[in-house]
């Protein structure tokens, strides 16, 4: 079962034509996303790399309970890999706004000014609960680990000719500030527990996992995302910039490099 996952590069008008190593954009293409096809054994999780040269839309995702019948909601998290000077992420509002205020601000564009924009740098980590209104600014590359769902309600798109979903988005949006406990800076080295529920766990490892991490992940399947050097998975090399499915943590051989591991709960 352990194997590398198929990789898909997605062109986006807001993508980058010069990607940070180990990635490279084909000549004449602007790559916005590199994502890994979720395996049948772990359909709950999706891993992406995102690369931005322009700001992405202001958007929000529903919870499992709020999603249409038969669909999964979407909670996600970001680990910043590179950031140009002045790069920002918008997460939640500066202060509480009503649904009526949110709608008016989305229609006239002032929602940008109501959002809390955070200057970010490599190593910054943010968890976004369902209902968090957010936007990714320009000049960033990041890893996104999320519930495997494509439900996105767009509230504002800087005048681009794309559909908005104001009724659906405002119905599920949290109009308040983002919980500061869900934001942190990850030290450059060391094992760090980043997420422990409600939908998945995520750890940043610095080489082989310690005993506590191994106990939490147990013998269940997980995803491994090498960050700056390869891991070996059932005899197969999974390079930085790739993602692998492992039938258990013990199936992965870690070198002296950093990696992310993720597992649904």
BAGUKE-512040 format. One line per 3 residues: their letters; for each residue x, y, z of N, C-alpha, C. Coordinates in Angstrom, 1 decimal. Each point is the difference from the previous one (the first is absolute). Layout:
% residues N
A	X/Y/Z/X/Y/Z/X/Y/Z; ...
//
This chain:
% residues 265
XXX	0.8/-1.2/0.0/-0.8/1.2/0.0/0.8/1.3/0.0; 1.2/-0.1/0.7/0.8/1.2/0.1/0.5/0.4/-1.4; -0.1/1.3/-0.3/0.4/0.5/-1.4/0.0/1.5/-0.1
XXX	0.6/0.5/-1.0/-0.1/1.4/-0.3/-1.3/0.3/-0.6; -0.6/1.2/0.3/-1.3/0.4/-0.6/0.2/0.7/-1.3; -0.9/-0.2/-0.9/0.0/0.8/-1.3/0.0/1.5/0.3
XXX	0.7/0.7/-0.8/0.2/1.5/0.2/-0.7/0.7/-1.2; -0.7/1.0/0.3/-0.6/0.8/-1.0/0.3/1.5/0.1; 0.6/0.6/-1.0/0.3/1.5/0.0/-1.2/0.7/-0.7
XXX	-0.4/1.1/0.6/-1.2/0.7/-0.5/0.4/1.4/-0.3; -0.2/0.4/-1.2/0.2/1.4/-0.4/-1.1/0.9/0.6; 0.4/1.2/0.5/-0.9/1.0/0.5/0.5/1.4/-0.4
XXX	-0.9/0.9/-0.4/0.4/1.3/-0.3/0.8/0.7/1.1; -0.3/-0.4/1.3/0.7/0.6/1.1/1.2/-0.8/0.4; 0.4/-1.0/-0.8/1.1/-0.9/0.4/1.4/0.7/-0.3
XXX	1.1/-0.8/0.1/1.3/0.5/-0.2/0.7/-0.7/-1.2; 0.8/0.8/-0.7/0.7/-0.6/-1.1/1.4/-0.4/0.4; 0.4/0.4/1.2/1.3/-0.5/0.6/-0.3/-0.5/1.4
XXX	0.1/-1.3/0.1/-0.3/-0.7/1.3/1.2/-0.2/0.8; -0.2/0.0/1.3/1.2/-0.3/0.9/0.4/-1.5/-0.1; 1.3/-0.3/0.2/0.4/-1.4/-0.1/-0.8/-0.8/1.0
XXX	-0.2/-1.3/-0.3/0.5/-0.7/-1.1/-0.9/0.0/-1.3; -0.9/1.0/0.0/-1.0/0.0/-1.1/0.5/0.9/-1.1; -0.6/-0.2/-1.2/0.3/0.8/-1.2/-1.2/0.1/-0.8
XXX	-0.4/1.2/-0.4/-1.1/0.2/-0.9/0.4/-0.2/-1.5; -0.8/-0.7/-0.7/0.3/-0.1/-1.5/0.0/1.3/-0.6; 0.8/0.2/-1.1/0.1/1.2/-0.7/-1.3/0.5/-0.4
XXX	-0.3/1.3/0.4/-1.2/0.7/-0.4/-1.2/-0.4/0.8; 0.1/-0.7/1.1/-1.1/-0.4/0.9/0.1/0.7/1.3; -1.1/0.3/0.6/-0.1/0.6/1.3/-0.7/-1.1/0.9
XXX	0.8/-0.6/0.8/-0.5/-1.1/0.9/-0.5/0.5/1.3; -1.2/-0.2/0.3/-0.6/0.4/1.2/-0.1/-1.1/1.1; -0.2/-1.2/-0.5/-0.2/-1.1/1.0/0.8/-1.2/-0.5
XXX	0.5/-0.7/0.9/0.5/-1.4/-0.2/-0.7/-0.8/1.1; -0.8/-1.0/-0.5/-0.7/-0.8/1.0/0.2/-1.5/-0.3; -0.3/-0.8/1.0/0.2/-1.4/0.0/-1.3/-0.7/0.1
XXX	-0.2/-0.9/-1.0/-1.3/-0.7/-0.1/-0.3/-0.8/1.3; -1.1/0.3/0.7/-0.2/-0.8/1.3/-0.2/-1.4/-0.3; 0.7/-0.9/0.7/-0.1/-1.4/-0.2/-1.4/-0.6/0.5
XXX	-0.4/-1.1/-0.6/-1.2/-0.6/0.5/0.0/-0.4/1.4; 1.3/-0.3/0.5/0.1/-0.5/1.4/-0.1/1.2/1.0; 0.2/1.2/-0.5/-0.1/1.2/0.9/-0.7/1.1/-0.8
XXX	-1.3/-0.1/-0.3/-0.7/1.0/-0.8/-0.3/1.2/0.7; 0.2/0.1/1.3/-0.4/1.1/0.8/0.9/1.2/-0.1; 1.3/-0.2/-0.4/1.0/1.0/0.0/0.5/0.4/-1.4
XXX	0.2/1.3/-0.1/0.6/0.5/-1.3/1.2/0.9/0.4; 1.1/-0.2/-0.7/1.2/0.8/0.2/0.3/0.8/-1.2; 0.3/1.3/0.1/0.3/0.9/-1.1/1.2/0.8/0.3
XXX	0.8/0.4/-1.0/0.8/1.2/0.0/-0.7/1.1/-0.7; 0.1/1.2/0.5/-0.6/1.2/-0.6/1.1/1.0/-0.3; -0.1/0.7/-1.1/1.0/1.0/-0.4/-0.8/1.2/-0.6
XXX	0.2/1.2/0.6/-0.8/1.1/-0.4/0.9/1.2/-0.4; -0.5/0.6/-1.1/0.6/1.3/-0.5/-1.0/1.1/0.2; -1.3/-0.4/0.2/-1.1/1.0/0.3/-0.8/-0.5/1.1
XXX	-0.8/0.9/0.6/-0.8/-0.5/1.1/-1.1/-0.9/-0.5; -0.3/-1.0/0.8/-1.2/-0.9/-0.3/-1.2/0.6/0.6; -1.2/-0.5/-0.4/-1.3/0.6/0.4/-0.2/-0.2/1.5
XXX	-0.8/0.9/0.5/-0.5/-0.1/1.4/-1.1/-1.1/0.0; 0.2/-1.0/0.8/-0.8/-1.2/0.0/-0.3/-0.6/1.3; -0.9/-1.0/0.1/-0.3/-0.7/1.2/-0.5/-1.4/-0.3
XXX	0.2/-0.9/0.9/-0.4/-1.4/-0.2/-0.9/-0.4/1.1; -1.0/-0.9/-0.4/-0.9/-0.5/1.1/0.6/-1.1/0.8; -0.6/-0.3/1.1/0.3/-1.2/0.8/-0.7/-1.2/-0.6
XXX	0.4/-1.2/0.6/-0.7/-1.2/-0.4/-1.5/0.1/0.1; -0.5/0.6/1.1/-1.4/0.2/0.3/-0.6/1.0/-0.9; 0.7/1.0/-0.5/-0.6/1.0/-0.9/0.1/-0.4/-1.5
XXX	0.9/-0.9/-0.3/0.2/-0.4/-1.4/-1.3/-0.6/-0.6; -0.2/0.1/-1.3/-1.1/-0.7/-0.6/0.0/-1.5/0.3; -1.2/-0.6/0.0/-0.1/-1.4/0.3/0.9/-0.8/-0.9
XXX	0.7/-1.0/0.7/0.9/-0.8/-0.8/1.4/0.5/-0.2; 0.2/1.3/0.4/1.3/0.6/-0.2/0.7/0.2/1.4; 1.3/0.2/-0.1/0.9/0.2/1.1/0.2/1.5/0.2
XXX	0.1/0.5/1.2/0.4/1.4/0.2/1.5/0.2/-0.2; 0.5/1.1/0.3/1.4/0.3/-0.2/0.7/0.8/1.1; 0.8/-0.7/0.7/0.9/0.7/0.9/1.4/-0.2/-0.5
XXX	0.9/1.0/0.1/1.3/-0.1/-0.7/1.0/0.8/0.9; 1.3/-0.2/-0.4/1.0/0.7/0.6/1.1/0.3/-1.0; 0.8/1.1/0.4/1.1/0.4/-0.9/1.3/0.1/0.7
XXX	1.1/-0.5/-0.6/1.3/0.2/0.4/0.8/0.8/-1.1; 0.4/1.2/0.4/0.7/0.9/-0.9/1.4/-0.5/-0.3; 0.3/-0.2/-1.3/1.3/-0.4/-0.4/0.9/1.1/-0.4
XXX	-0.5/0.9/-0.9/0.7/1.2/-0.4/-0.9/1.2/0.0; 0.5/1.2/0.2/-0.8/1.2/0.1/0.8/1.2/-0.5; -0.5/0.6/-1.0/0.6/1.3/-0.5/-0.2/1.1/1.1
XXX	0.8/1.0/0.0/-0.2/1.1/1.0/-1.4/0.6/-0.2; -0.7/0.1/1.2/-1.3/0.6/0.0/-1.1/-1.1/-0.3; 0.3/-1.2/-0.1/-1.0/-1.1/-0.3/-0.9/-0.1/1.2
XXX	-1.3/-0.2/-0.2/-1.0/0.0/1.0/-1.1/-1.1/-0.2; -0.5/-0.5/1.1/-1.2/-0.9/0.0/-1.1/0.7/0.8; -1.2/0.0/-0.5/-1.2/0.5/0.7/-0.7/-1.2/0.7
XXX	-0.2/0.1/1.3/-0.7/-1.0/0.7/-0.9/0.6/1.0; -1.3/-0.2/-0.2/-1.0/0.6/0.9/-0.1/1.5/-0.1; -0.9/0.6/0.8/-0.2/1.4/0.0/0.6/0.7/1.2
XXX	0.3/1.3/-0.2/0.6/0.8/1.1/-0.9/0.1/1.2; -1.3/0.1/-0.3/-1.0/0.0/1.1/-1.3/-0.6/-0.5; -0.9/-0.3/0.8/-1.3/-0.7/-0.4/-0.7/0.8/-1.0
XXX	-0.5/-0.7/-1.1/-0.8/0.7/-1.0/-1.3/-0.9/-0.1; -1.1/0.7/-0.3/-1.3/-0.7/-0.2/-0.1/-0.5/-1.4; -0.9/-1.0/-0.2/-0.2/-0.4/-1.4/-0.3/1.1/-1.0
XXX	-0.8/1.0/0.5/-0.3/1.1/-0.9/1.2/0.8/-0.3; 0.9/0.3/1.0/1.2/0.7/-0.3/0.9/-0.8/-0.9; 0.1/-1.3/0.1/0.8/-0.8/-0.8/-0.4/0.0/-1.5
XXX	-1.3/-0.1/-0.2/-0.6/0.1/-1.3/0.3/1.3/-0.7; -0.2/1.1/0.7/0.2/1.3/-0.5/1.5/0.2/-0.4; 0.9/-0.4/0.9/1.4/0.1/-0.2/0.5/-0.8/-1.1
XXX	-0.6/-1.2/-0.2/0.4/-0.9/-1.1/-0.4/0.6/-1.3; -1.2/0.7/-0.1/-0.5/0.6/-1.2/0.8/1.3/-0.4; 0.5/0.8/1.0/0.7/1.2/-0.4/1.5/-0.1/0.2
XXX	0.5/-1.2/0.4/1.5/-0.3/0.0/0.6/0.4/1.3; -0.7/0.6/0.9/0.6/0.4/1.3/0.3/-1.1/0.9; -0.5/-1.2/-0.4/0.3/-1.2/0.9/1.5/-0.2/0.2
XXX	0.8/0.4/-1.0/1.5/0.0/0.1/0.4/0.7/1.3; -0.6/1.2/0.2/0.4/0.8/1.2/-0.5/-0.5/1.3; -1.1/-0.9/0.0/-0.5/-0.5/1.2/0.8/-1.3/0.5
XXX	0.6/-0.6/-1.0/0.8/-1.2/0.4/1.2/0.3/0.7; 0.5/-1.0/0.8/1.3/0.2/0.7/1.1/-0.6/-0.8; 0.8/0.9/-0.5/1.1/-0.5/-0.9/1.3/-0.1/0.9
XXX	0.7/-1.2/-0.2/1.2/-0.3/0.8/1.2/0.0/-0.9; 1.0/0.8/0.3/1.3/-0.2/-0.7/0.6/-1.3/0.4; 0.4/-0.8/-1.0/0.5/-1.3/0.3/1.4/-0.3/-0.6
XXX	0.7/-1.0/0.6/1.3/-0.3/-0.4/0.1/-1.6/0.0; 1.1/-0.5/-0.6/0.1/-1.5/-0.1/-0.1/-0.6/1.4; -0.7/-1.0/0.2/-0.2/-0.7/1.3/-1.2/0.4/0.7
XXX	-0.8/1.0/-0.5/-1.2/0.3/0.6/-1.1/-1.0/-0.3; -0.8/-0.3/1.0/-1.0/-1.1/-0.1/-1.3/0.5/0.4; -1.1/-0.2/-0.7/-1.3/0.4/0.3/-1.0/-1.1/-0.2
XXX	-0.9/-0.3/0.9/-1.1/-0.9/-0.1/-1.3/0.8/-0.2; -0.7/-0.4/-1.0/-1.3/0.7/-0.3/-1.2/-1.0/0.2; -0.7/0.3/1.1/-1.2/-0.8/0.2/-1.0/0.4/-1.1
XXX	-1.0/-0.9/-0.2/-1.1/0.3/-0.9/-0.7/1.2/0.4; -0.4/0.9/-1.0/-0.6/1.2/0.3/0.9/1.2/0.2; 1.3/-0.2/-0.1/1.0/1.1/0.1/0.1/0.6/-1.4
XXX	-0.3/1.3/0.0/0.1/0.8/-1.3/1.5/0.3/-0.1; 0.5/-0.3/-1.3/1.5/0.1/-0.1/0.3/0.4/-1.5; 1.3/0.4/-0.1/0.5/0.2/-1.4/1.5/-0.1/0.1
XXX	0.6/-0.5/-1.1/1.5/-0.2/-0.1/0.5/1.1/-0.9; 1.0/0.8/0.5/0.5/1.1/-0.7/1.0/-0.4/-1.1; 0.6/0.9/-0.6/1.0/-0.2/-1.1/1.4/-0.3/0.6
XXX	0.8/-0.7/-0.8/1.4/-0.1/0.4/0.3/-1.1/1.0; -0.8/-1.1/0.0/0.1/-1.0/1.0/0.1/-1.4/-0.7; 0.7/-0.9/0.7/-0.2/-1.4/-0.3/-0.2/-0.7/1.3
XXX	-0.9/-1.0/0.1/-0.4/-0.6/1.2/-0.5/-1.4/-0.3; 0.1/-0.8/1.1/-0.7/-1.4/0.0/-1.3/0.2/0.6; -1.0/-0.6/-0.6/-1.4/0.0/0.6/-0.4/-1.5/0.2
XXX	-0.4/-0.3/1.2/-0.5/-1.3/0.3/-1.5/0.2/0.4; -0.9/-0.7/-0.6/-1.4/0.3/0.2/-0.9/-1.2/0.0; -1.2/0.1/0.5/-1.0/-1.0/-0.3/-0.2/0.0/-1.5
XXX	-0.1/-1.2/-0.6/-0.2/-0.1/-1.4/-1.4/0.4/-0.5; -0.1/1.3/-0.3/-1.3/0.6/-0.4/0.3/1.1/-0.9; -0.9/0.2/-1.0/0.2/1.1/-1.0/-1.1/1.0/0.2
XXX	-0.6/0.1/1.2/-1.1/1.0/0.2/0.7/1.3/0.5; -0.1/1.0/-0.9/0.5/1.3/0.3/-1.0/1.0/-0.3; -0.4/0.9/0.9/-0.9/1.0/-0.2/0.8/1.4/-0.1
XXX	-0.1/0.5/-1.2/0.8/1.2/-0.3/-0.8/1.3/0.4; 0.6/0.8/0.8/-0.7/1.2/0.5/0.4/1.3/-0.8; 1.2/0.0/-0.4/0.6/1.2/-0.7/1.1/-0.4/-0.9
XXX	0.1/0.5/-1.2/1.1/-0.4/-0.9/0.6/1.2/-0.7; 0.2/1.1/0.6/0.7/1.2/-0.5/-0.5/0.4/-1.4; -1.2/-0.2/-0.3/-0.6/0.4/-1.3/0.2/-1.1/-1.1
XXX	0.6/-1.1/0.3/0.2/-1.0/-1.1/-1.4/-0.6/-0.3; -0.1/-0.4/-1.3/-1.4/-0.4/-0.5/-0.3/-1.5/0.4; 0.0/-0.2/1.3/-0.3/-1.4/0.5/-1.2/0.1/0.9
XXX	-0.7/-1.1/0.1/-1.2/-0.1/0.8/0.3/0.2/1.5; -0.9/0.8/0.7/0.1/0.1/1.4/-1.1/-0.9/0.6; 0.1/-0.3/1.3/-0.9/-0.9/0.7/-0.4/0.7/1.3
XXX	-0.6/1.1/-0.1/-0.2/0.8/1.2/-1.0/-0.6/1.0; -1.1/-0.5/-0.5/-1.0/-0.6/0.9/0.6/-1.2/0.7; 0.6/-0.9/-0.8/0.6/-1.2/0.6/1.1/0.3/1.0
XXX	0.9/0.9/-0.5/1.2/0.3/0.8/-0.4/0.7/1.3; -0.9/1.0/0.0/-0.3/0.8/1.2/-0.8/-0.9/1.0; -0.7/-1.0/-0.6/-0.8/-0.9/0.9/1.0/-0.9/0.9
XXX	1.2/-0.3/-0.5/0.9/-0.8/0.8/1.1/0.8/0.6; 0.2/1.3/-0.3/1.1/0.7/0.4/0.0/0.4/1.5; 1.2/-0.1/0.6/0.2/0.6/1.4/0.4/1.4/-0.2
XXX	-0.8/0.9/0.5/0.2/1.5/-0.2/1.0/0.6/1.0; 0.7/-0.9/0.8/0.9/0.6/1.0/1.4/-0.2/-0.3; 0.9/0.4/1.0/1.4/-0.2/-0.2/0.5/-1.5/0.0
XXX	1.1/-0.3/-0.5/0.6/-1.3/0.0/0.7/-0.2/1.4; -0.2/-1.2/0.5/0.6/-0.4/1.3/1.5/0.0/-0.1; 0.7/0.9/0.7/1.5/0.1/-0.1/0.7/-1.3/0.4
XXX	-0.7/-0.9/0.8/0.6/-1.3/0.3/0.2/-0.9/-1.2; -0.7/0.3/-1.1/0.1/-0.7/-1.2/1.1/0.5/-1.0; 0.8/0.9/0.5/1.1/0.5/-0.8/1.3/-0.1/0.8
XXX	1.1/-0.4/-0.7/1.3/-0.1/0.7/1.1/0.1/-1.0; 1.2/0.2/0.5/1.2/-0.2/-0.8/0.7/-1.3/0.3; 0.3/-0.8/-1.0/0.6/-1.3/0.2/1.5/0.2/0.1
XXX	0.7/-0.4/1.0/1.5/0.1/0.1/0.6/-0.8/-1.2; 1.1/0.5/-0.4/0.7/-0.6/-1.2/0.3/-1.5/0.2; 0.3/-0.4/1.2/0.4/-1.4/0.2/-0.9/-0.5/1.2
XXX	-0.1/-1.3/0.1/-0.7/-0.7/1.1/-1.3/-0.6/-0.5; -0.5/-0.9/0.8/-1.3/-0.7/-0.3/-1.1/0.9/0.6; -1.0/0.3/-0.8/-1.0/0.9/0.5/-1.4/-0.6/-0.4
XXX	-0.8/-0.1/1.0/-1.4/-0.4/-0.2/-0.8/1.2/-0.4; -0.5/0.0/-1.3/-0.7/1.2/-0.5/-1.5/-0.1/0.1; -0.6/-1.1/-0.2/-1.5/-0.2/0.0/-0.3/-1.3/0.7
XXX	-1.0/0.0/0.9/-0.4/-1.2/0.6/-1.5/0.0/0.1; -0.7/0.0/-1.2/-1.4/0.0/-0.1/-0.6/1.4/-0.3; -1.3/0.0/-0.3/-0.9/-1.1/0.1/0.0/-1.0/-1.1
XXX	0.5/0.3/-1.2/-0.2/-0.8/-1.2/1.3/-0.8/-0.4; 1.2/0.6/0.4/1.2/-0.7/-0.3/1.1/0.5/1.0; 1.1/-0.8/0.0/1.2/0.4/0.7/1.1/0.3/-1.0
XXX	0.9/0.9/0.4/1.1/0.4/-0.8/1.2/0.3/0.8; 1.1/-0.5/-0.3/1.3/0.2/0.7/1.1/0.4/-1.0; 0.9/0.9/0.5/1.2/0.3/-0.7/1.1/-0.8/0.7
XXX	0.7/-0.9/-0.7/1.0/-0.8/0.5/1.4/0.5/-0.4; 1.0/-0.2/0.8/1.4/0.4/-0.3/0.8/-1.3/0.1; -0.1/-0.8/-1.1/0.6/-1.3/0.0/-1.0/-1.0/0.5
XXX	0.5/-1.1/0.6/-0.9/-1.1/0.4/-0.9/0.5/1.2; -1.3/-0.5/0.0/-0.9/0.5/1.1/0.4/-0.5/1.4; -0.4/0.7/1.0/0.3/-0.4/1.3/-1.1/-1.0/0.5
XXX	0.2/-0.6/1.1/-0.9/-1.0/0.5/-1.4/0.4/0.2; -0.2/1.3/0.4/-1.4/0.5/0.3/-0.7/0.2/-1.4; 0.7/0.5/-1.0/-0.6/0.1/-1.3/-0.4/-1.3/-0.6
XXX	0.9/-1.0/0.1/-0.2/-1.3/-0.5/-1.2/-0.7/0.7; -0.2/0.3/1.3/-1.1/-0.6/0.7/-1.3/0.6/-0.5; 0.0/1.3/-0.3/-1.3/0.7/-0.4/-0.4/-0.5/-1.4
XXX	1.0/-0.2/-0.9/-0.4/-0.4/-1.3/-0.2/-1.5/-0.2; 0.6/-0.8/0.9/-0.3/-1.4/0.1/0.3/-0.7/-1.3; -0.8/-1.1/-0.3/0.2/-0.8/-1.2/-1.0/0.3/-1.1
XXX	-0.6/1.2/0.0/-1.0/0.4/-0.9/0.7/0.7/-1.2; -0.7/0.0/-1.2/0.5/0.7/-1.2/0.2/1.5/0.3; 0.9/0.6/-0.7/0.3/1.5/0.1/0.6/0.5/-1.3
XXX	0.0/1.3/-0.1/0.7/0.6/-1.1/1.3/0.6/0.5; 1.1/0.0/-0.8/1.3/0.6/0.3/0.3/0.9/-1.1; 0.4/1.3/0.4/0.4/1.1/-0.9/1.4/0.4/0.3
XXX	1.0/-0.5/-0.7/1.4/0.5/0.2/0.1/1.5/-0.3; 0.6/0.7/0.9/0.1/1.5/-0.2/1.3/0.4/-0.6; 1.2/-0.5/0.5/1.2/0.4/-0.6/1.0/-1.1/-0.2
XXX	-0.5/-1.2/-0.1/0.9/-1.1/-0.3/-0.9/-1.3/-0.1; 0.5/-1.1/-0.6/-0.8/-1.1/-0.3/-0.3/-0.9/1.3; -1.0/-0.8/-0.1/-0.2/-1.1/0.9/-0.1/-1.3/-0.9
XXX	0.1/-1.1/0.6/-0.1/-1.3/-0.7/-1.3/-0.7/0.5; -0.8/-0.4/-1.0/-1.3/-0.6/0.4/0.0/-1.4/-0.7; 0.1/-1.0/0.7/-0.1/-1.4/-0.5/1.0/-0.2/-1.2
XXX	1.2/0.6/0.2/1.0/-0.1/-1.0/0.0/1.0/-1.1; -1.0/0.9/0.0/-0.2/1.0/-1.0/0.4/1.4/0.6; 0.8/0.7/-0.8/0.4/1.4/0.5/-1.2/1.0/-0.3
XXX	-0.4/0.6/1.0/-1.0/1.1/-0.1/0.8/1.3/0.2; 0.1/0.8/-1.0/0.9/1.2/0.0/-0.8/1.2/0.6; 0.8/1.0/0.4/-0.7/1.3/0.4/-0.8/0.5/-1.1
XXX	-1.2/0.5/0.3/-0.9/0.4/-1.1/-1.0/-1.1/-0.4; 0.2/-1.2/0.5/-0.9/-1.1/-0.2/-0.8/-0.3/1.2; -0.9/-1.0/-0.1/-0.8/-0.4/1.1/-0.2/-1.5/-0.1
XXX	0.1/-0.7/1.1/-0.2/-1.5/0.0/-1.0/-0.5/0.9; -0.6/-1.1/-0.3/-0.9/-0.7/0.9/0.7/-1.1/0.6; 0.0/-0.1/1.4/0.7/-1.1/0.7/-1.1/-0.8/0.7
XXX	0.2/-1.3/0.1/-1.0/-0.8/0.7/0.2/0.1/1.5; 1.1/0.5/0.4/0.3/0.3/1.4/1.2/0.8/0.1; 0.2/0.7/1.2/1.2/0.8/0.2/1.3/-0.8/-0.1
XXX	-0.1/-1.3/0.4/1.2/-0.8/0.0/0.5/-0.4/-1.4; -0.9/0.3/-1.0/0.4/-0.3/-1.4/0.8/1.1/-0.6; 0.2/1.1/0.7/0.8/1.2/-0.5/1.4/0.0/0.6
XXX	1.0/0.2/-0.8/1.3/0.2/0.5/0.4/1.5/-0.2; 0.2/0.7/1.1/0.3/1.4/-0.1/1.5/0.2/0.1; 0.4/0.9/-0.9/1.4/0.5/0.1/0.1/1.2/0.9
XXX	1.1/0.7/0.0/0.2/1.2/0.8/-0.7/1.2/-0.6; -1.2/-0.1/-0.3/-0.8/1.1/-0.7/-1.3/0.2/0.7; -0.6/1.1/-0.3/-1.4/0.3/0.5/-1.0/-0.6/-0.9
XXX	-1.1/-0.4/0.6/-1.2/-0.5/-0.7/-1.2/0.2/0.8; -1.2/0.0/-0.7/-1.3/0.1/0.6/-0.6/-1.4/-0.1; -0.7/-0.4/1.0/-0.8/-1.2/0.0/-1.5/0.4/0.4
XXX	-0.9/-0.6/-0.7/-1.5/0.3/0.3/-0.8/-1.2/0.0; -1.0/0.0/0.8/-0.9/-1.2/0.1/-1.4/0.4/0.4; -1.0/-0.5/-0.7/-1.4/0.4/0.4/-0.4/-0.6/1.3
X	-0.9/0.6/0.7/-0.5/-0.4/1.3/-1.4/-0.5/-0.1
//
